[in-house]
Amino acid sequence: MSRKKGTLAEEEAVEFLEQNGFSVIEKNFYSRFGEIDIIALKEGVMHFVEVKSGMSYENAVNNITPAKLRKVVTTAQTYMQKKGFEGDYVFDAVIVTPDSIAHIDNITL
């Protein structure tokens, strides 16, 4: 996927999350371990969101690999340490296709 398509998918994901009660606090947080596409808060819970796009839901969701999730978890730990955050948190995904946007809450390894 091109960077331009990825950026458009992330913009759609931000709009979708905000419309569903999330407050986006950071986008594209980088550490030496990886990147988190979106960091958002909802009801006091920190959500670390991986955005994937594709021509179909299955195509996009299959790009969330165990290796990618490990990088997201390690990067989230770095973020929380850097920011001094000690509250509840989860790892989510937003899947963007030409026909829909889906939120997957609390993805795990």
C-alpha positions as CSV (number, residue, x, y, z in Angstrom):
1,M,0.0,0.0,0.0
2,S,1.3,3.4,-0.8
3,R,2.0,6.0,1.9
4,K,-0.7,8.2,0.4
5,K,-3.4,5.5,0.7
6,G,-2.2,4.8,4.3
7,T,-2.5,8.4,5.2
8,L,-6.0,8.6,3.7
9,A,-7.1,5.5,5.7
10,E,-5.7,7.0,8.9
11,E,-7.6,10.2,8.3
12,E,-10.8,8.3,7.8
13,A,-10.1,6.2,10.9
14,V,-9.5,9.4,13.0
15,E,-12.9,10.8,11.8
16,F,-14.6,7.5,12.5
17,L,-13.2,7.3,16.0
18,E,-14.0,10.9,16.9
19,Q,-17.6,10.3,15.7
20,N,-17.8,7.4,18.0
21,G,-16.8,9.2,21.2
22,F,-13.0,8.9,21.1
23,S,-10.6,11.8,21.7
24,V,-7.6,11.4,19.5
25,I,-4.5,12.6,21.4
26,E,-1.7,11.6,19.1
27,K,-1.2,10.3,15.5
28,N,1.8,8.5,14.2
29,F,3.8,8.1,17.4
30,Y,7.2,6.7,16.6
31,S,9.7,4.9,18.8
32,R,12.8,2.9,18.0
33,F,10.5,-0.2,18.2
34,G,7.8,0.9,15.8
35,E,4.9,3.1,15.2
36,I,1.4,3.5,16.6
37,D,-1.0,5.0,14.0
38,I,-3.5,6.6,16.5
39,I,-3.6,7.0,20.2
40,A,-7.0,7.9,21.6
41,L,-8.9,8.2,24.9
42,K,-12.5,7.0,25.5
43,E,-14.0,6.9,29.0
44,G,-10.6,7.1,30.7
45,V,-9.2,4.2,28.7
46,M,-6.2,4.7,26.4
47,H,-6.6,3.0,23.0
48,F,-3.6,2.3,20.8
49,V,-5.0,1.9,17.4
50,E,-3.5,0.1,14.4
51,V,-5.1,1.2,11.1
52,K,-5.2,-1.2,8.2
53,S,-6.8,-0.7,4.8
54,G,-7.4,-2.9,1.8
55,M,-9.9,-3.8,-0.9
56,S,-11.6,-6.2,1.4
57,Y,-12.0,-6.6,5.2
58,E,-10.2,-9.9,5.1
59,N,-7.3,-8.6,3.1
60,A,-6.8,-5.7,5.5
61,V,-7.3,-7.6,8.8
62,N,-4.9,-10.3,7.7
63,N,-2.1,-7.7,7.7
64,I,-2.3,-7.5,11.5
65,T,0.4,-10.0,12.2
66,P,1.7,-11.2,15.6
67,A,5.0,-9.5,14.8
68,K,3.2,-6.2,14.1
69,L,1.2,-6.5,17.3
70,R,4.4,-7.1,19.3
71,K,5.9,-3.9,17.9
72,V,2.7,-2.0,18.7
73,V,2.7,-3.3,22.3
74,T,6.4,-2.4,22.8
75,T,5.9,1.0,21.3
76,A,2.8,1.6,23.5
77,Q,4.8,0.7,26.6
78,T,7.4,3.2,25.5
79,Y,4.7,5.8,25.0
80,M,3.1,5.2,28.4
81,Q,6.5,5.3,30.2
82,K,7.4,8.6,28.4
83,K,4.1,10.2,29.3
84,G,3.8,8.7,32.8
85,F,0.5,7.1,32.0
86,E,-0.6,4.4,34.5
87,G,-4.3,3.9,33.6
88,D,-6.2,1.3,31.7
89,Y,-5.3,0.7,28.0
90,V,-6.2,-1.6,25.1
91,F,-5.0,-2.3,21.6
92,D,-7.5,-1.8,18.8
93,A,-7.7,-1.9,15.1
94,V,-9.6,0.1,12.6
95,I,-10.1,-1.6,9.2
96,V,-10.8,0.7,6.3
97,T,-12.1,-0.6,3.0
98,P,-13.7,1.2,0.0
99,D,-17.2,0.1,1.4
100,S,-16.8,0.3,5.2
101,I,-14.9,1.1,8.3
102,A,-14.8,-1.3,11.2
103,H,-13.5,-1.0,14.7
104,I,-12.0,-4.1,16.4
105,D,-11.8,-3.5,20.1
106,N,-9.1,-5.1,22.3
107,I,-7.1,-7.1,19.8
108,T,-4.6,-9.5,21.4
109,L,-1.6,-11.6,20.5
